[in-house]
Structure formats: structure tokens, C-alpha cells
């Protein structure tokens, strides 16, 4: 049965959000189409209209949390100056805050990573998500180098370093929040990136 006109995107979003909640509670191994349908308040027939199986739902959840994170980063950067260093700090802070305010985001990533170990297509999806994020960071670094705010570095490689730092600290904030607060984590990341990208670093 086809959805009513205009209801398709709304229903799909409803199902994806329900999948995220189920993943956060029980993980991918215990995830079933029946549980997601119940969580979303839809029939299994409607669920199968949008998603063939739970693997398809997992891919959709990764895309959704990635877009949500992109929006949060963009919003954070809109409240700062156009200075590349300030925008990079805003990006880092936005990612760290997600780890505390929306820990289910990181649960989705971890569940996805666990499944992609033996699934080439999932690895390709993950690679696309990470490549997009690295390009975003690389653009900021390129602007910073041109403006004399950062030392001359390979933007793509530097972006990978920045992303690795953010991922590692975000995971600790999500699963061991006693390690440090968001404010402390942000200061540590800012200091590490300042040293790494400083124009005073010897070449």
C-alpha cells in the first residue's frame, strides 16, 4: 500500500528515529523489524514498504545521525566569526556536545562499525560518511593556512588527524563521562589542535 501524498518522508523519518531508539536500548543484534514497527507505531507492512530488512534501516540511521551532526556543526559555526580557527573550534565543540546530549548517536556509529567488519557495502557507506567529514575539515584547514592562522600542512591528512582526535574524545565522553566534562574536553582538544596547527611549529 502506497503512503498518502506527502506522508512518505514523514513516515520514513518516524521509522528511522524509532530504529535509533531501539539500537540505543538493545543494540543491533537484538533489533527486529517487529520491535521497530512497535516503537514507531506502524504496522510491519508499512515498515517493509520503506525498508527491506534491518540492514537497510541501519544504513538509514547512520545517514540520519550524520546529517543531524552536520546541522549541529553548521549551527555552531553560524554563531562564531568567519575566522577558520574559530570555526574549527566550533566544529569540535559541537561534536563533543553531541556525545553528552545525544549519546545514542555514538551508539549508532558503534553498532554500524561492528556490522561493517564483515560487510564490504557497509564499509563503503562508512567511508563515504568519513570522507565527507574530512572534506569539511580540510576546507577549514585550507582557509586557515591561506589566512596565516595555521601552518602549511596537507589539509586532507590534517583533517584525518583532527577527526581522529574528535572521535576518540567523543567516545570517551559518551561511555565514560566521568573522564572529563565537555568544557574540559573542548579545552584539551583546542590545546592539542593549536599545537598541531600552530604556525610556530618548526618545519
NORBEL-V790073 format. One record per run of one state. SS is the DSSP state (a for helix, b for strand, c for the rest). FROM is the first residue (numbers start at 1). TO is the last residue. If there is no record, write none. Layout:
ss/from/to
SS/FROM/TO
SS/FROM/TO
This chain:
ss/from/to
c/1/7
a/8/26
c/27/32
a/33/40
c/41/43
a/44/50
c/51/53
a/54/78
c/79/83
a/84/101
c/102/102
a/103/116
c/117/119
a/120/146
c/147/154
a/155/175
c/176/181
a/182/197
c/198/203
